[in-house]
Amino acid sequence: MANALVNRAATVNQSTNFFRASFSFLRNLSTATPTKDPSTESSAGPKKPKRKKKKNLFEVAQFLPNWGLGYHMAKTHWANVSYEITKINLYKDGRHGKAWGLAYRDGLPIAEAPKKISGVHKRCWKYIANLKKPEGSLDQIKKAEESTLNPDVQAA
C-alpha cells in the first residue's frame, strides 16, 4: 500500500511539473516580442496617415489673439466668402457658443451690420490669413466701384 502511494505521488509530481512547464512556455511565448518578417511587411504596403480632425469656429479662434475678433474665418468648402468676427459669446467649455460677424465676398463686405454666424459648431472652419481689408466704409467702397465702372459720367 505504501508503495502504491509513493507511485501515485510520483505521477502527480510529474503531471504538475509538466503543467508548470507548459504554462511557463506559453507565458514566455505570449510576452516575447514578435519577430518581423520582411515578406509580410512589404505586402502590407505603406500605412495611411490618420485623418486630421477638423475644427469648429471656436477651436480655430482660440489660438488667435483676442479669440479671433477682427480676423477672417470661413468654412473650408466656401469659395471667396468669409466672415470677419465681431463678437463671440463663449460657453464655459470654450468649444461652444455663438458668434457674430461681417460677411465678406471677394474681399468686399456684403452688408454693414454684423449678423449671427450659422454653423459655428460644424467641423469645417479655417482661418483666412491673407485677406486684404479694403479701407473705408461700405458707402465709400460703393462710390469707388461706381466711379471705376462709369468713367464717362465723370467726364460729362
VMD Tcl script that builds the backbone (N, CA, C; Angstrom):
set m [mol new atoms 468]
animate dup $m
set s [atomselect $m all]
$s set {name element resname resid chain x y z} {
  {N N MET 1 A 0.806 -1.186 0.000}
  {CA C MET 1 A 0.000 0.000 0.000}
  {C C MET 1 A 0.858 1.262 0.000}
  {N N ALA 2 A 1.907 1.244 0.782}
  {CA C ALA 2 A 2.815 2.380 0.846}
  {C C ALA 2 A 3.477 2.581 -0.506}
  {N N ASN 3 A 3.788 1.476 -1.135}
  {CA C ASN 3 A 4.418 1.537 -2.449}
  {C C ASN 3 A 3.468 2.183 -3.467}
  {N N ALA 4 A 2.207 1.881 -3.393}
  {CA C ALA 4 A 1.209 2.449 -4.309}
  {C C ALA 4 A 1.068 3.947 -4.077}
  {N N LEU 5 A 1.136 4.365 -2.802}
  {CA C LEU 5 A 1.048 5.798 -2.513}
  {C C LEU 5 A 2.262 6.547 -3.043}
  {N N VAL 6 A 3.431 5.949 -2.942}
  {CA C VAL 6 A 4.655 6.591 -3.446}
  {C C VAL 6 A 4.576 6.720 -4.962}
  {N N ASN 7 A 4.128 5.657 -5.635}
  {CA C ASN 7 A 3.995 5.712 -7.093}
  {C C ASN 7 A 2.963 6.756 -7.527}
  {N N ARG 8 A 1.892 6.814 -6.771}
  {CA C ARG 8 A 0.836 7.797 -7.106}
  {C C ARG 8 A 1.346 9.229 -6.903}
  {N N ALA 9 A 2.082 9.481 -5.839}
  {CA C ALA 9 A 2.656 10.796 -5.560}
  {C C ALA 9 A 3.656 11.175 -6.649}
  {N N ALA 10 A 4.415 10.212 -7.123}
  {CA C ALA 10 A 5.404 10.475 -8.166}
  {C C ALA 10 A 4.715 10.875 -9.463}
  {N N THR 11 A 3.610 10.210 -9.816}
  {CA C THR 11 A 2.902 10.570 -11.051}
  {C C THR 11 A 2.232 11.929 -10.921}
  {N N VAL 12 A 1.754 12.263 -9.726}
  {CA C VAL 12 A 1.148 13.579 -9.519}
  {C C VAL 12 A 2.202 14.664 -9.670}
  {N N ASN 13 A 3.421 14.434 -9.096}
  {CA C ASN 13 A 4.506 15.407 -9.226}
  {C C ASN 13 A 4.915 15.582 -10.684}
  {N N GLN 14 A 4.960 14.464 -11.434}
  {CA C GLN 14 A 5.339 14.559 -12.842}
  {C C GLN 14 A 4.292 15.334 -13.638}
  {N N SER 15 A 3.025 15.081 -13.355}
  {CA C SER 15 A 1.970 15.789 -14.095}
  {C C SER 15 A 1.957 17.276 -13.738}
  {N N THR 16 A 2.173 17.633 -12.461}
  {CA C THR 16 A 2.202 19.061 -12.108}
  {C C THR 16 A 3.425 19.731 -12.706}
  {N N ASN 17 A 4.558 19.024 -12.722}
  {CA C ASN 17 A 5.752 19.601 -13.357}
  {C C ASN 17 A 5.512 19.822 -14.848}
  {N N PHE 18 A 4.825 18.896 -15.482}
  {CA C PHE 18 A 4.518 19.049 -16.908}
  {C C PHE 18 A 3.635 20.273 -17.156}
  {N N PHE 19 A 2.578 20.443 -16.323}
  {CA C PHE 19 A 1.696 21.587 -16.481}
  {C C PHE 19 A 2.424 22.905 -16.201}
  {N N ARG 20 A 3.274 22.904 -15.174}
  {CA C ARG 20 A 4.052 24.116 -14.880}
  {C C ARG 20 A 4.944 24.485 -16.047}
  {N N ALA 21 A 5.583 23.511 -16.615}
  {CA C ALA 21 A 6.484 23.772 -17.742}
  {C C ALA 21 A 5.694 24.285 -18.956}
  {N N SER 22 A 4.544 23.673 -19.221}
  {CA C SER 22 A 3.771 24.111 -20.384}
  {C C SER 22 A 3.207 25.510 -20.185}
  {N N PHE 23 A 2.749 25.830 -18.952}
  {CA C PHE 23 A 2.229 27.175 -18.691}
  {C C PHE 23 A 3.335 28.224 -18.773}
  {N N SER 24 A 4.510 27.912 -18.257}
  {CA C SER 24 A 5.610 28.883 -18.340}
  {C C SER 24 A 6.033 29.077 -19.795}
  {N N PHE 25 A 5.991 27.992 -20.584}
  {CA C PHE 25 A 6.319 28.123 -22.005}
  {C C PHE 25 A 5.315 29.024 -22.713}
  {N N LEU 26 A 4.040 28.826 -22.431}
  {CA C LEU 26 A 3.012 29.660 -23.053}
  {C C LEU 26 A 3.129 31.104 -22.601}
  {N N ARG 27 A 3.438 31.319 -21.324}
  {CA C ARG 27 A 3.592 32.676 -20.819}
  {C C ARG 27 A 4.767 33.373 -21.514}
  {N N ASN 28 A 5.874 32.688 -21.638}
  {CA C ASN 28 A 7.037 33.260 -22.314}
  {C C ASN 28 A 6.752 33.508 -23.786}
  {N N LEU 29 A 5.997 32.628 -24.375}
  {CA C LEU 29 A 5.676 32.768 -25.794}
  {C C LEU 29 A 4.795 33.986 -26.036}
  {N N SER 30 A 3.838 34.242 -25.147}
  {CA C SER 30 A 2.926 35.364 -25.353}
  {C C SER 30 A 3.572 36.699 -25.038}
  {N N THR 31 A 4.543 36.748 -24.130}
  {CA C THR 31 A 5.179 38.024 -23.793}
  {C C THR 31 A 6.399 38.314 -24.643}
  {N N ALA 32 A 6.856 37.369 -25.414}
  {CA C ALA 32 A 8.021 37.601 -26.266}
  {C C ALA 32 A 7.660 38.567 -27.379}
  {N N THR 33 A 8.622 39.390 -27.779}
  {CA C THR 33 A 8.379 40.333 -28.870}
  {C C THR 33 A 8.349 39.566 -30.174}
  {N N PRO 34 A 7.380 39.862 -31.012}
  {CA C PRO 34 A 7.284 39.131 -32.271}
  {C C PRO 34 A 8.406 39.548 -33.223}
  {N N THR 35 A 8.916 38.597 -33.930}
  {CA C THR 35 A 9.928 38.908 -34.934}
  {C C THR 35 A 9.216 39.328 -36.198}
  {N N LYS 36 A 9.763 40.347 -36.831}
  {CA C LYS 36 A 9.119 40.876 -38.032}
  {C C LYS 36 A 9.646 40.153 -39.252}
  {N N ASP 37 A 8.718 39.710 -40.049}
  {CA C ASP 37 A 9.052 39.027 -41.284}
  {C C ASP 37 A 9.041 40.058 -42.407}
  {N N PRO 38 A 10.163 40.254 -43.107}
  {CA C PRO 38 A 10.187 41.279 -44.160}
  {C C PRO 38 A 9.221 41.004 -45.302}
  {N N SER 39 A 8.885 39.757 -45.561}
  {CA C SER 39 A 7.968 39.459 -46.660}
  {C C SER 39 A 6.550 39.924 -46.336}
  {N N THR 40 A 6.135 39.838 -45.054}
  {CA C THR 40 A 4.791 40.280 -44.699}
  {C C THR 40 A 4.724 41.800 -44.613}
  {N N GLU 41 A 5.835 42.450 -44.255}
  {CA C GLU 41 A 5.840 43.912 -44.164}
  {C C GLU 41 A 5.681 44.561 -45.528}
  {N N SER 42 A 6.358 44.053 -46.513}
  {CA C SER 42 A 6.296 44.674 -47.832}
  {C C SER 42 A 4.943 44.453 -48.498}
  {N N SER 43 A 4.292 43.342 -48.195}
  {CA C SER 43 A 2.998 43.079 -48.825}
  {C C SER 43 A 1.903 43.963 -48.245}
  {N N ALA 44 A 2.065 44.406 -46.984}
  {CA C ALA 44 A 1.046 45.245 -46.367}
  {C C ALA 44 A 1.044 46.652 -46.976}
  {N N GLY 45 A 2.182 47.107 -47.458}
  {CA C GLY 45 A 2.254 48.425 -48.075}
  {C C GLY 45 A 2.419 49.511 -47.030}
  {N N PRO 46 A 2.547 50.758 -47.477}
  {CA C PRO 46 A 2.739 51.855 -46.523}
  {C C PRO 46 A 1.456 52.137 -45.748}
  {N N LYS 47 A 1.644 52.532 -44.510}
  {CA C LYS 47 A 0.479 52.842 -43.679}
  {C C LYS 47 A -0.075 54.197 -44.058}
  {N N LYS 48 A -1.394 54.312 -44.048}
  {CA C LYS 48 A -2.043 55.589 -44.339}
  {C C LYS 48 A -1.984 56.464 -43.090}
  {N N PRO 49 A -1.699 57.749 -43.249}
  {CA C PRO 49 A -1.704 58.618 -42.066}
  {C C PRO 49 A -3.129 58.838 -41.578}
  {N N LYS 50 A -3.248 59.093 -40.277}
  {CA C LYS 50 A -4.569 59.351 -39.717}
  {C C LYS 50 A -5.102 60.663 -40.243}
  {N N ARG 51 A -6.412 60.714 -40.454}
  {CA C ARG 51 A -7.039 61.956 -40.894}
  {C C ARG 51 A -7.108 62.923 -39.740}
  {N N LYS 52 A -6.781 64.174 -40.023}
  {CA C LYS 52 A -6.861 65.204 -39.000}
  {C C LYS 52 A -8.315 65.533 -38.716}
  {N N LYS 53 A -8.633 65.695 -37.457}
  {CA C LYS 53 A -9.993 66.064 -37.088}
  {C C LYS 53 A -10.163 67.547 -37.361}
  {N N LYS 54 A -11.147 67.893 -38.161}
  {CA C LYS 54 A -11.386 69.297 -38.474}
  {C C LYS 54 A -11.915 70.019 -37.250}
  {N N LYS 55 A -11.846 71.350 -37.269}
  {CA C LYS 55 A -12.178 72.145 -36.093}
  {C C LYS 55 A -13.410 73.003 -36.328}
  {N N ASN 56 A -14.136 73.258 -35.242}
  {CA C ASN 56 A -15.234 74.205 -35.339}
  {C C ASN 56 A -14.682 75.625 -35.187}
  {N N LEU 57 A -15.519 76.622 -35.317}
  {CA C LEU 57 A -15.067 78.010 -35.322}
  {C C LEU 57 A -14.336 78.380 -34.034}
  {N N PHE 58 A -14.808 77.907 -32.905}
  {CA C PHE 58 A -14.221 78.279 -31.628}
  {C C PHE 58 A -12.873 77.604 -31.415}
  {N N GLU 59 A -12.702 76.402 -31.912}
  {CA C GLU 59 A -11.415 75.729 -31.815}
  {C C GLU 59 A -10.373 76.390 -32.697}
  {N N VAL 60 A -10.791 76.999 -33.797}
  {CA C VAL 60 A -9.875 77.753 -34.640}
  {C C VAL 60 A -9.552 79.092 -33.980}
  {N N ALA 61 A -10.561 79.743 -33.426}
  {CA C ALA 61 A -10.399 81.085 -32.873}
  {C C ALA 61 A -9.602 81.111 -31.578}
  {N N GLN 62 A -9.556 80.013 -30.842}
  {CA C GLN 62 A -8.903 80.040 -29.543}
  {C C GLN 62 A -7.406 80.299 -29.638}
  {N N PHE 63 A -6.786 80.022 -30.772}
  {CA C PHE 63 A -5.354 80.252 -30.923}
  {C C PHE 63 A -5.039 81.640 -31.467}
  {N N LEU 64 A -6.054 82.370 -31.905}
  {CA C LEU 64 A -5.853 83.721 -32.409}
  {C C LEU 64 A -5.922 84.716 -31.254}
  {N N PRO 65 A -5.255 85.864 -31.395}
  {CA C PRO 65 A -5.339 86.862 -30.327}
  {C C PRO 65 A -6.776 87.346 -30.136}
  {N N ASN 66 A -7.164 87.540 -28.883}
  {CA C ASN 66 A -8.482 88.045 -28.523}
  {C C ASN 66 A -9.603 87.172 -29.103}
  {N N TRP 67 A -9.375 85.874 -29.106}
  {CA C TRP 67 A -10.345 84.894 -29.594}
  {C C TRP 67 A -10.826 85.181 -31.015}
  {N N GLY 68 A -9.958 85.716 -31.842}
  {CA C GLY 68 A -10.265 85.871 -33.260}
  {C C GLY 68 A -11.062 87.093 -33.628}
  {N N LEU 69 A -11.302 88.008 -32.698}
  {CA C LEU 69 A -12.060 89.219 -33.039}
  {C C LEU 69 A -11.263 90.045 -34.039}
  {N N GLY 70 A -11.923 90.381 -35.149}
  {CA C GLY 70 A -11.275 91.147 -36.200}
  {C C GLY 70 A -10.599 90.296 -37.256}
  {N N TYR 71 A -10.557 88.987 -37.075}
  {CA C TYR 71 A -9.923 88.096 -38.040}
  {C C TYR 71 A -10.979 87.457 -38.941}
  {N N HIS 72 A -10.543 87.027 -40.114}
  {CA C HIS 72 A -11.454 86.425 -41.095}
  {C C HIS 72 A -11.396 84.902 -40.989}
  {N N MET 73 A -12.570 84.305 -40.987}
  {CA C MET 73 A -12.694 82.849 -40.977}
  {C C MET 73 A -13.764 82.437 -41.969}
  {N N ALA 74 A -13.608 81.231 -42.490}
  {CA C ALA 74 A -14.569 80.725 -43.474}
  {C C ALA 74 A -14.664 79.220 -43.337}
  {N N LYS 75 A -15.737 78.672 -43.864}
  {CA C LYS 75 A -15.849 77.226 -43.946}
  {C C LYS 75 A -14.942 76.746 -45.074}
  {N N THR 76 A -14.433 75.535 -44.934}
  {CA C THR 76 A -13.447 75.042 -45.893}
  {C C THR 76 A -14.011 74.892 -47.299}
  {N N HIS 77 A -15.308 74.667 -47.425}
  {CA C HIS 77 A -15.894 74.449 -48.749}
  {C C HIS 77 A -16.423 75.734 -49.383}
  {N N TRP 78 A -16.322 76.874 -48.679}
  {CA C TRP 78 A -16.757 78.143 -49.248}
  {C C TRP 78 A -15.683 78.681 -50.181}
  {N N ALA 79 A -16.098 79.276 -51.290}
  {CA C ALA 79 A -15.161 79.912 -52.213}
  {C C ALA 79 A -15.393 81.424 -52.177}
  {N N ASN 80 A -14.371 82.182 -51.828}
  {CA C ASN 80 A -14.379 83.651 -51.832}
  {C C ASN 80 A -15.390 84.252 -50.857}
  {N N VAL 81 A -15.803 83.529 -49.836}
  {CA C VAL 81 A -16.727 84.050 -48.832}
  {C C VAL 81 A -16.103 83.830 -47.463}
  {N N SER 82 A -16.197 84.854 -46.608}
  {CA C SER 82 A -15.658 84.718 -45.256}
  {C C SER 82 A -16.421 85.631 -44.313}
  {N N TYR 83 A -16.152 85.480 -43.034}
  {CA C TYR 83 A -16.723 86.337 -42.002}
  {C C TYR 83 A -15.585 86.996 -41.237}
  {N N GLU 84 A -15.729 88.296 -40.987}
  {CA C GLU 84 A -14.837 88.972 -40.061}
  {C C GLU 84 A -15.530 88.933 -38.705}
  {N N ILE 85 A -14.930 88.283 -37.741}
  {CA C ILE 85 A -15.551 88.058 -36.439}
  {C C ILE 85 A -15.625 89.381 -35.675}
  {N N THR 86 A -16.833 89.738 -35.218}
  {CA C THR 86 A -17.017 90.971 -34.452}
  {C C THR 86 A -17.368 90.705 -32.999}
  {N N LYS 87 A -18.005 89.564 -32.711}
  {CA C LYS 87 A -18.415 89.278 -31.347}
  {C C LYS 87 A -18.472 87.762 -31.170}
  {N N ILE 88 A -17.996 87.300 -30.007}
  {CA C ILE 88 A -18.067 85.880 -29.678}
  {C C ILE 88 A -18.632 85.742 -28.278}
  {N N ASN 89 A -19.611 84.878 -28.127}
  {CA C ASN 89 A -20.206 84.534 -26.840}
  {C C ASN 89 A -19.814 83.088 -26.554}
  {N N LEU 90 A -18.869 82.856 -25.651}
  {CA C LEU 90 A -18.384 81.504 -25.369}
  {C C LEU 90 A -19.136 80.879 -24.212}
  {N N TYR 91 A -19.351 79.575 -24.313}
  {CA C TYR 91 A -19.848 78.827 -23.169}
  {C C TYR 91 A -18.647 78.437 -22.324}
  {N N LYS 92 A -18.892 77.848 -21.157}
  {CA C LYS 92 A -17.825 77.582 -20.197}
  {C C LYS 92 A -16.743 76.655 -20.718}
  {N N ASP 93 A -17.106 75.684 -21.560}
  {CA C ASP 93 A -16.104 74.719 -22.017}
  {C C ASP 93 A -15.138 75.294 -23.043}
  {N N GLY 94 A -15.460 76.435 -23.643}
  {CA C GLY 94 A -14.562 77.076 -24.600}
  {C C GLY 94 A -14.620 76.519 -26.004}
  {N N ARG 95 A -15.457 75.521 -26.244}
  {CA C ARG 95 A -15.579 74.936 -27.582}
  {C C ARG 95 A -16.940 75.154 -28.194}
  {N N HIS 96 A -17.817 75.812 -27.471}
  {CA C HIS 96 A -19.173 76.055 -27.945}
  {C C HIS 96 A -19.558 77.486 -27.637}
  {N N GLY 97 A -20.543 77.976 -28.358}
  {CA C GLY 97 A -21.024 79.320 -28.115}
  {C C GLY 97 A -21.733 79.877 -29.323}
  {N N LYS 98 A -21.736 81.217 -29.407}
  {CA C LYS 98 A -22.359 81.919 -30.523}
  {C C LYS 98 A -21.355 82.933 -31.051}
  {N N ALA 99 A -21.496 83.260 -32.339}
  {CA C ALA 99 A -20.567 84.222 -32.939}
  {C C ALA 99 A -21.313 85.097 -33.935}
  {N N TRP 100 A -20.859 86.351 -34.024}
  {CA C TRP 100 A -21.402 87.318 -34.972}
  {C C TRP 100 A -20.258 87.862 -35.792}
  {N N GLY 101 A -20.583 88.263 -37.036}
  {CA C GLY 101 A -19.534 88.819 -37.882}
  {C C GLY 101 A -20.072 89.480 -39.124}
  {N N LEU 102 A -19.166 90.181 -39.798}
  {CA C LEU 102 A -19.476 90.829 -41.073}
  {C C LEU 102 A -19.155 89.866 -42.202}
  {N N ALA 103 A -20.102 89.669 -43.089}
  {CA C ALA 103 A -19.899 88.773 -44.226}
  {C C ALA 103 A -19.114 89.494 -45.317}
  {N N TYR 104 A -18.152 88.789 -45.904}
  {CA C TYR 104 A -17.331 89.322 -46.986}
  {C C TYR 104 A -17.401 88.379 -48.173}
  {N N ARG 105 A -17.444 88.958 -49.387}
  {CA C ARG 105 A -17.364 88.177 -50.614}
  {C C ARG 105 A -16.302 88.820 -51.491}
  {N N ASP 106 A -15.350 88.043 -51.916}
  {CA C ASP 106 A -14.228 88.516 -52.729}
  {C C ASP 106 A -13.499 89.674 -52.055}
  {N N GLY 107 A -13.391 89.667 -50.739}
  {CA C GLY 107 A -12.677 90.703 -50.008}
  {C C GLY 107 A -13.470 91.960 -49.755}
  {N N LEU 108 A -14.706 92.042 -50.224}
  {CA C LEU 108 A -15.544 93.225 -50.030}
  {C C LEU 108 A -16.711 92.878 -49.109}
  {N N PRO 109 A -17.076 93.788 -48.201}
  {CA C PRO 109 A -18.183 93.478 -47.290}
  {C C PRO 109 A -19.515 93.381 -48.023}
  {N N ILE 110 A -20.329 92.440 -47.627}
  {CA C ILE 110 A -21.646 92.257 -48.234}
  {C C ILE 110 A -22.660 93.186 -47.572}
  {N N ALA 111 A -22.567 93.342 -46.245}
  {CA C ALA 111 A -23.506 94.184 -45.503}
  {C C ALA 111 A -22.733 94.993 -44.469}
  {N N GLU 112 A -23.364 96.075 -43.992}
  {CA C GLU 112 A -22.710 96.924 -42.999}
  {C C GLU 112 A -22.845 96.368 -41.593}
  {N N ALA 113 A -23.995 95.805 -41.270}
  {CA C ALA 113 A -24.261 95.347 -39.909}
  {C C ALA 113 A -23.803 93.902 -39.737}
  {N N PRO 114 A -23.222 93.576 -38.581}
  {CA C PRO 114 A -22.871 92.170 -38.330}
  {C C PRO 114 A -24.111 91.319 -38.152}
  {N N LYS 115 A -24.001 90.060 -38.519}
  {CA C LYS 115 A -25.109 89.129 -38.329}
  {C C LYS 115 A -24.599 87.873 -37.646}
  {N N LYS 116 A -25.530 87.129 -37.052}
  {CA C LYS 116 A -25.174 85.907 -36.353}
  {C C LYS 116 A -24.685 84.882 -37.366}
  {N N ILE 117 A -23.568 84.250 -37.062}
  {CA C ILE 117 A -22.984 83.263 -37.970}
  {C C ILE 117 A -23.608 81.906 -37.671}
  {N N SER 118 A -24.114 81.266 -38.714}
  {CA C SER 118 A -24.720 79.947 -38.522}
  {C C SER 118 A -23.679 78.864 -38.787}
  {N N GLY 119 A -23.861 77.737 -38.150}
  {CA C GLY 119 A -22.974 76.594 -38.367}
  {C C GLY 119 A -21.639 76.695 -37.680}
  {N N VAL 120 A -21.561 77.430 -36.564}
  {CA C VAL 120 A -20.264 77.616 -35.906}
  {C C VAL 120 A -19.780 76.342 -35.223}
  {N N HIS 121 A -20.676 75.390 -34.945}
  {CA C HIS 121 A -20.267 74.154 -34.287}
  {C C HIS 121 A -19.893 73.059 -35.268}
  {N N LYS 122 A -20.125 73.287 -36.542}
  {CA C LYS 122 A -19.749 72.292 -37.546}
  {C C LYS 122 A -18.234 72.274 -37.689}
  {N N ARG 123 A -17.701 71.119 -37.986}
  {CA C ARG 123 A -16.255 70.943 -38.023}
  {C C ARG 123 A -15.716 71.170 -39.434}
  {N N CYS 124 A -15.729 72.413 -39.864}
  {CA C CYS 124 A -15.232 72.695 -41.209}
  {C C CYS 124 A -14.672 74.110 -41.315}
  {N N TRP 125 A -14.216 74.701 -40.221}
  {CA C TRP 125 A -13.791 76.094 -40.241}
  {C C TRP 125 A -12.287 76.217 -40.420}
  {N N LYS 126 A -11.880 77.317 -41.069}
  {CA C LYS 126 A -10.462 77.619 -41.251}
  {C C LYS 126 A -10.244 79.117 -41.103}
  {N N TYR 127 A -9.025 79.479 -40.793}
  {CA C TYR 127 A -8.617 80.871 -40.656}
  {C C TYR 127 A -8.115 81.357 -42.004}
  {N N ILE 128 A -8.578 82.523 -42.436}
  {CA C ILE 128 A -8.143 83.124 -43.691}
  {C C ILE 128 A -7.057 84.138 -43.352}
  {N N ALA 129 A -5.816 83.844 -43.701}
  {CA C ALA 129 A -4.702 84.682 -43.271}
  {C C ALA 129 A -4.472 85.880 -44.188}
  {N N ASN 130 A -4.586 85.712 -45.486}
  {CA C ASN 130 A -4.159 86.749 -46.422}
  {C C ASN 130 A -5.311 87.465 -47.091}
  {N N LEU 131 A -6.282 87.889 -46.331}
  {CA C LEU 131 A -7.400 88.617 -46.908}
  {C C LEU 131 A -7.134 90.101 -46.736}
  {N N LYS 132 A -7.101 90.829 -47.831}
  {CA C LYS 132 A -6.851 92.266 -47.771}
  {C C LYS 132 A -8.135 92.980 -47.387}
  {N N LYS 133 A -8.031 93.814 -46.371}
  {CA C LYS 133 A -9.191 94.590 -45.958}
  {C C LYS 133 A -9.219 95.887 -46.751}
  {N N PRO 134 A -10.316 96.196 -47.420}
  {CA C PRO 134 A -10.407 97.486 -48.098}
  {C C PRO 134 A -10.557 98.597 -47.074}
  {N N GLU 135 A -9.954 99.714 -47.356}
  {CA C GLU 135 A -10.016 100.863 -46.452}
  {C C GLU 135 A -11.347 101.584 -46.617}
  {N N GLY 136 A -11.922 102.058 -45.529}
  {CA C GLY 136 A -13.136 102.852 -45.586}
  {C C GLY 136 A -14.390 102.058 -45.313}
  {N N SER 137 A -15.516 102.757 -45.344}
  {CA C SER 137 A -16.800 102.125 -45.071}
  {C C SER 137 A -17.389 101.544 -46.349}
  {N N LEU 138 A -18.522 100.926 -46.215}
  {CA C LEU 138 A -19.198 100.303 -47.344}
  {C C LEU 138 A -19.635 101.344 -48.365}
  {N N ASP 139 A -20.085 102.522 -47.904}
  {CA C ASP 139 A -20.508 103.588 -48.829}
  {C C ASP 139 A -19.332 104.081 -49.665}
  {N N GLN 140 A -18.191 104.252 -49.045}
  {CA C GLN 140 A -17.014 104.704 -49.775}
  {C C GLN 140 A -16.577 103.677 -50.816}
  {N N ILE 141 A -16.676 102.412 -50.472}
  {CA C ILE 141 A -16.287 101.358 -51.410}
  {C C ILE 141 A -17.244 101.331 -52.596}
  {N N LYS 142 A -18.559 101.491 -52.331}
  {CA C LYS 142 A -19.536 101.505 -53.416}
  {C C LYS 142 A -19.312 102.689 -54.342}
  {N N LYS 143 A -19.006 103.855 -53.762}
  {CA C LYS 143 A -18.735 105.039 -54.589}
  {C C LYS 143 A -17.499 104.823 -55.450}
  {N N ALA 144 A -16.483 104.193 -54.874}
  {CA C ALA 144 A -15.259 103.925 -55.633}
  {C C ALA 144 A -15.536 102.942 -56.768}
  {N N GLU 145 A -16.363 101.939 -56.525}
  {CA C GLU 145 A -16.718 100.982 -57.576}
  {C C GLU 145 A -17.507 101.658 -58.688}
  {N N GLU 146 A -18.451 102.542 -58.323}
  {CA C GLU 146 A -19.258 103.233 -59.332}
  {C C GLU 146 A -18.389 104.152 -60.180}
  {N N SER 147 A -17.439 104.803 -59.567}
  {CA C SER 147 A -16.590 105.725 -60.328}
  {C C SER 147 A -15.682 104.957 -61.287}
  {N N THR 148 A -15.252 103.761 -60.910}
  {CA C THR 148 A -14.418 102.979 -61.831}
  {C C THR 148 A -15.256 102.317 -62.914}
  {N N LEU 149 A -16.527 102.038 -62.640}
  {CA C LEU 149 A -17.381 101.400 -63.637}
  {C C LEU 149 A -17.917 102.410 -64.654}
  {N N ASN 150 A -18.143 103.670 -64.276}
  {CA C ASN 150 A -18.724 104.676 -65.158}
  {C C ASN 150 A -17.746 105.856 -65.358}
  {N N PRO 151 A -16.691 105.676 -66.154}
  {CA C PRO 151 A -15.756 106.785 -66.358}
  {C C PRO 151 A -16.344 107.916 -67.218}
  {N N ASP 152 A -17.349 107.598 -68.071}
  {CA C ASP 152 A -17.928 108.646 -68.922}
  {C C ASP 152 A -18.806 109.600 -68.104}
  {N N VAL 153 A -19.313 109.141 -66.947}
  {CA C VAL 153 A -20.123 110.018 -66.093}
  {C C VAL 153 A -19.239 111.102 -65.503}
  {N N GLN 154 A -18.006 110.778 -65.145}
  {CA C GLN 154 A -17.093 111.763 -64.578}
  {C C GLN 154 A -16.674 112.776 -65.648}
  {N N ALA 155 A -16.517 112.346 -66.889}
  {CA C ALA 155 A -16.072 113.231 -67.957}
  {C C ALA 155 A -17.157 114.236 -68.321}
  {N N ALA 156 A -18.405 113.956 -68.132}
  {CA C ALA 156 A -19.506 114.853 -68.537}
  {C C ALA 156 A -19.716 115.983 -67.576}
}
mol reanalyze $m
mol bondsrecalc $m
mol representation Tube
mol addrep $m
